[in-house]
Amino acid sequence: MDAFLAGIPQLRRPAALIASCCALVLLATVLLLPRAPPAAPEQLASAAAAAAVRLDARVERRSGNEVLWQLPPPPTPPRAAVFVAPGCTIRATDFFDASPGCPRCAGLPEERRFTREALRRGYAVLAVSSRAECWSLDTGDGGELAAVESIIEWWVKERHPNQLAGLPLVGIGASSGGYFLSALAARVRFSSVAIMIAEGVFATMEEIPARYPPALFVQMPKDGERAREVAASMGKLRGSRVSVREIQCGEFAVSAQFLAARIPGLTLAVADGLVDVLRRKGFVDEKGFLKNDGRSTPWKKAAEEAKILPEEFRLERHVTEELNLAYAYHEFTSLKNGEIFDWFESHMDHKS
């Protein structure tokens, strides 16, 4: 600092000191500002490879449910299959981009990233929509549990017997889909399952079925009540000698770079405007953390008033999902893709 001041005229030294101190404070603030979880080099490499996978689902209706699927791109044959149960209001079409095979597909950011990573790793993907807004747990012959069980059997043994028969089958379900998957796993031979932002239906089971598949819980502990219920479910499964593990997902500050990187079609300029609106309207705190989740934050109205959204803006659900993810209370996440697929692959030899 003395050397720095020596080259500055005496009258200007106080101003120089103030400027240098302000610069140091600004640098410290930037360094301390919470950001989205940093991606490791291997995560960046896998994300880049997954981004090269083109989503083009096949669509059919069976037993009253909408069924979408895609096999890994050739020439690599599938190494496993994954069944996906979406949460309430989320449809199977949200796991795939719009394409000639599925023009109605919406490609929500987190869901499409999961699908791309699955295909990149050689998984055939089967996503099924619930008949109503949420899944039914009716155990009768006409219920959705029986229907999806038959859909999976049809898909594996009749639709793609040469590619899928005999391969490991894993499952992932979020929210309502997590409850549904936890019940379905008592009927279908999964190698392992991932239950996201749900504790499952284990509290209602008198006993855990024999040879229940290993279960991974992906949860957001900000939801304290659900976190306690997940802990109880894990304890019950461990008591029945079922392998279990938990992944916790924490909140992080919203940034324009994060939004633009994860939402196809959202430019950095619009993302910058959105984050600026969040700050000016007080929707985030001084560190950039959301005060409420995306569903409870009137960000779109504020953005429209600020005239930062392009005409015919159609990414409201996509932005809301990423805000929910940053708030980390209740949302599907692909940020843990690596750990989820590592879990699946470490239990491929599990026999239900």
C-alpha positions in Angstrom: 0.0 0.0 0.0 2.9 2.4 0.8 4.4 1.8 -2.7 0.9 2.4 -4.1 0.6 5.8 -2.3 4.1 6.9 -3.1 3.2 7.5 -6.8 0.0 9.5 -5.9 0.1 13.3 -5.2 -0.6 14.1 -1.5 -4.0 15.8 -2.2 -5.3 12.7 -4.0 -4.2 10.1 -1.5 -7.5 10.1 0.6 -9.6 9.5 -2.6 -7.2 6.8 -3.7 -7.5 5.1 -0.3 -11.3 5.3 -0.4 -11.4 3.9 -3.9 -9.0 1.0 -3.1 -11.0 0.1 0.0 -14.3 0.1 -1.9 -12.8 -2.1 -4.5 -11.7 -4.6 -1.8 -15.1 -4.6 -0.2 -16.8 -5.2 -3.6 -14.4 -8.0 -4.3 -15.1 -9.6 -0.9 -18.8 -9.3 -1.5 -18.6 -11.0 -4.9 -16.5 -13.8 -3.5 -18.9 -14.4 -0.5 -22.1 -14.2 -2.5 -23.7 -17.7 -2.5 -24.0 -19.2 -5.9 -25.5 -22.3 -7.5 -23.5 -25.5 -6.7 -20.3 -25.5 -8.8 -20.1 -28.3 -11.3 -17.1 -30.5 -11.2 -15.1 -31.1 -14.5 -16.6 -34.5 -14.9 -20.1 -33.1 -14.5 -19.5 -30.5 -17.1 -18.2 -33.1 -19.5 -21.2 -35.4 -19.0 -23.6 -32.5 -19.3 -22.0 -31.5 -22.6 -22.3 -35.1 -23.9 -25.9 -35.3 -22.7 -26.7 -32.1 -24.5 -25.7 -33.8 -27.8 -28.5 -36.4 -27.3 -31.6 -35.5 -29.3 -34.9 -36.1 -27.5 -37.5 -37.6 -29.8 -40.1 -39.6 -27.8 -42.6 -42.2 -29.0 -46.1 -41.7 -27.7 -48.9 -44.1 -27.0 -51.9 -44.4 -24.7 -52.4 -47.6 -22.7 -54.8 -48.4 -19.9 -55.9 -44.8 -19.7 -52.3 -43.5 -19.2 -50.1 -41.5 -21.6 -46.9 -43.4 -22.3 -43.7 -41.9 -23.7 -40.4 -43.6 -24.3 -37.1 -43.4 -26.1 -34.2 -45.8 -26.5 -30.5 -44.7 -26.5 -29.2 -43.6 -29.9 -27.6 -46.3 -32.0 -25.2 -48.0 -32.4 -25.0 -48.5 -28.6 -27.6 -51.1 -27.4 -29.4 -50.2 -24.1 -27.7 -51.3 -20.9 -30.7 -50.7 -18.6 -34.2 -49.3 -18.5 -35.6 -46.5 -16.3 -39.2 -46.0 -15.4 -40.2 -42.4 -14.6 -43.2 -41.3 -12.5 -43.8 -37.5 -12.7 -45.2 -35.5 -9.8 -48.6 -33.8 -9.6 -49.3 -31.5 -12.7 -46.1 -32.7 -14.4 -46.6 -34.9 -17.4 -44.5 -37.5 -19.2 -44.3 -34.9 -22.1 -42.3 -32.6 -19.8 -39.4 -35.1 -19.9 -38.9 -34.7 -23.6 -38.3 -31.9 -26.1 -40.9 -31.1 -28.8 -40.1 -33.2 -31.8 -41.8 -34.8 -34.8 -42.7 -37.8 -32.6 -44.1 -35.6 -29.8 -45.0 -32.1 -30.9 -46.7 -31.5 -27.6 -43.6 -32.2 -25.5 -42.6 -29.3 -23.4 -39.1 -30.2 -22.2 -39.0 -28.7 -18.7 -35.4 -27.9 -17.7 -34.8 -30.4 -14.9 -36.8 -33.3 -16.5 -35.2 -33.0 -19.9 -31.7 -33.0 -18.3 -32.5 -36.2 -16.5 -33.8 -37.8 -19.7 -30.7 -36.7 -21.7 -28.4 -38.0 -19.1 -30.2 -41.4 -18.9 -30.0 -41.8 -22.7 -26.4 -40.7 -22.7 -25.6 -43.5 -20.2 -27.4 -46.1 -22.3 -30.7 -46.2 -20.4 -34.0 -46.7 -22.3 -36.4 -44.2 -20.8 -40.1 -44.9 -20.1 -42.2 -42.0 -18.7 -45.9 -42.4 -17.8 -48.4 -39.7 -17.0 -50.9 -40.2 -14.2 -54.5 -40.4 -15.3 -55.5 -37.4 -13.1 -53.5 -34.5 -11.8 -51.8 -36.8 -9.3 -51.2 -40.5 -9.0 -53.8 -43.0 -7.5 -52.6 -45.7 -5.2 -55.7 -47.9 -5.7 -54.5 -51.5 -5.5 -57.5 -52.9 -7.5 -57.3 -54.5 -10.9 -58.4 -51.3 -12.6 -56.1 -49.0 -10.6 -53.0 -47.3 -11.8 -50.6 -49.6 -10.0 -51.9 -52.5 -12.0 -52.0 -50.4 -15.2 -48.4 -49.3 -14.9 -47.2 -52.7 -14.0 -48.8 -54.0 -17.2 -47.4 -51.0 -19.2 -43.8 -51.8 -18.1 -44.3 -55.5 -19.0 -45.7 -54.6 -22.4 -42.9 -52.2 -23.1 -40.1 -54.6 -22.1 -41.5 -57.9 -23.4 -43.7 -56.9 -26.3 -42.7 -53.5 -27.6 -38.9 -54.0 -27.4 -38.2 -57.6 -26.5 -34.9 -57.8 -28.3 -33.5 -54.6 -26.8 -34.9 -54.6 -23.3 -35.8 -58.1 -22.1 -33.5 -59.2 -19.3 -32.0 -55.8 -18.7 -31.9 -54.2 -15.2 -34.9 -52.0 -14.6 -34.7 -49.0 -12.2 -37.3 -46.4 -11.3 -37.5 -42.7 -10.3 -40.5 -40.8 -9.0 -40.9 -37.3 -7.6 -43.5 -36.0 -5.2 -46.8 -37.9 -6.0 -44.7 -40.0 -8.4 -42.4 -40.9 -5.5 -45.3 -42.2 -3.4 -46.5 -44.1 -6.4 -43.1 -45.6 -7.2 -42.6 -46.7 -3.6 -45.8 -48.7 -3.8 -45.1 -49.9 -7.4 -41.7 -51.3 -6.2 -43.6 -53.9 -4.1 -45.0 -55.3 -7.4 -42.4 -54.7 -10.1 -38.9 -56.1 -10.2 -36.7 -53.0 -9.9 -33.0 -53.3 -9.4 -33.2 -50.0 -7.3 -35.4 -46.9 -7.0 -34.9 -43.2 -6.4 -37.7 -41.5 -4.5 -37.5 -37.7 -4.8 -39.1 -35.1 -2.5 -41.3 -37.8 -1.0 -41.1 -40.1 1.9 -43.0 -43.0 0.2 -45.8 -45.1 1.5 -43.8 -47.1 3.9 -45.6 -45.8 7.0 -48.7 -47.5 5.7 -47.0 -50.9 5.1 -47.5 -53.4 7.9 -44.2 -54.8 6.8 -41.8 -54.2 4.0 -42.2 -56.8 1.2 -39.4 -59.4 1.0 -36.5 -58.4 -1.3 -37.7 -54.8 -1.7 -35.3 -52.9 -4.0 -32.6 -50.6 -2.6 -34.1 -47.1 -2.2 -32.4 -43.7 -2.6 -34.2 -40.7 -1.1 -33.5 -37.4 -2.8 -34.9 -34.7 -0.6 -34.8 -31.0 0.2 -34.4 -30.7 4.0 -35.9 -27.1 4.1 -39.2 -29.1 4.2 -38.6 -30.1 7.8 -41.7 -32.2 8.2 -41.0 -34.3 5.1 -37.3 -34.6 6.1 -38.5 -36.2 9.4 -40.8 -38.5 7.5 -38.0 -39.5 5.1 -35.8 -40.4 8.1 -38.6 -42.6 9.5 -39.0 -44.3 6.1 -35.3 -45.0 5.9 -35.3 -46.4 9.4 -38.1 -48.7 8.6 -36.4 -49.9 5.4 -33.1 -50.5 7.2 -35.0 -52.5 9.8 -36.0 -54.8 7.0 -32.5 -54.9 5.7 -33.2 -52.9 2.6 -30.2 -50.8 1.4 -31.0 -47.1 1.6 -29.2 -43.8 1.1 -30.2 -40.1 1.3 -29.1 -37.1 -0.9 -29.9 -33.7 0.5 -30.4 -30.7 -1.9 -29.9 -27.2 -0.4 -30.9 -23.8 -1.6 -28.7 -21.4 -3.5 -28.7 -17.8 -4.9 -30.4 -17.2 -8.2 -28.1 -15.9 -11.0 -28.8 -15.0 -14.6 -26.1 -17.4 -15.7 -27.8 -20.3 -14.0 -31.2 -19.5 -15.5 -29.8 -18.9 -19.1 -27.7 -22.1 -19.0 -30.5 -24.4 -17.9 -33.5 -23.0 -19.8 -33.3 -23.5 -23.6 -34.5 -20.4 -25.4 -33.9 -18.0 -22.5 -31.3 -15.5 -23.4 -28.8 -14.1 -21.0 -30.2 -10.6 -21.5 -33.7 -11.7 -20.5 -32.3 -13.7 -17.6 -30.3 -10.7 -16.4 -33.6 -8.7 -16.6 -35.4 -11.3 -14.6 -32.8 -11.4 -11.8 -32.8 -7.6 -11.7 -36.6 -7.6 -11.3 -36.3 -10.2 -8.4 -33.8 -7.9 -6.7 -35.8 -4.6 -7.2 -39.1 -6.1 -6.1 -37.5 -7.6 -3.0 -38.3 -11.2 -4.1 -34.7 -12.2 -3.1 -32.7 -11.2 0.0 -29.4 -9.3 0.0 -27.5 -12.5 -0.8 -29.7 -13.5 -3.8 -31.8 -16.2 -2.0 -35.5 -16.3 -2.9 -37.8 -15.4 0.0 -40.6 -17.7 -1.4 -40.7 -20.5 -4.0 -41.3 -19.7 -7.7 -45.0 -20.6 -7.5 -45.5 -18.0 -4.7 -43.4 -15.3 -6.3 -45.3 -13.0 -8.8 -42.1 -12.7 -10.9 -43.9 -12.9 -14.3 -46.2 -10.0 -13.5 -43.3 -7.9 -12.3 -41.3 -8.8 -15.4 -44.1 -7.9 -17.7 -44.5 -4.5 -16.0 -40.8 -4.0 -16.4 -41.2 -4.9 -20.1 -38.3 -7.3 -20.1 -40.1 -10.4 -21.5 -40.2 -11.0 -25.3 -43.5 -11.2 -27.1 -45.3 -14.5 -26.8 -43.1 -15.6 -23.9 -43.8 -19.3 -23.3 -41.2 -20.2 -20.7 -43.1 -19.4 -17.5 -43.2 -23.0 -16.3 -39.5 -23.4 -17.1 -38.5 -20.2 -15.1 -40.7 -21.1 -12.2 -39.2 -24.6 -12.0 -35.7 -23.2 -11.8 -36.8 -20.7 -9.1 -38.3 -23.6 -7.2 -35.0 -25.5 -7.6 -33.0 -22.5 -6.2 -35.5 -22.2 -3.3 -35.0 -26.0 -2.6 -38.3 -26.8 -0.9 -40.1 -29.1 -3.3 -39.0 -29.6 -6.9 -37.6 -32.2 -9.3 -33.9 -31.8 -9.7 -31.3 -33.0 -12.1 -28.4 -31.4 -10.1 -27.9 -34.8 -8.5 -28.0 -36.8 -11.7 -24.5 -38.1 -11.2 -25.2 -39.5 -7.7 -28.6 -40.9 -8.8 -27.2 -42.8 -11.7 -24.2 -44.0 -9.6 -26.8 -45.4 -7.1 -28.6 -47.2 -10.0 -25.4 -48.6 -11.4 -24.1 -49.8 -8.0 -27.2 -52.0 -7.7 -27.5 -53.4 -11.2 -26.9 -56.9 -9.9 -29.7 -56.6 -7.3 -32.3 -59.3 -7.8 -35.8 -58.4 -6.7 
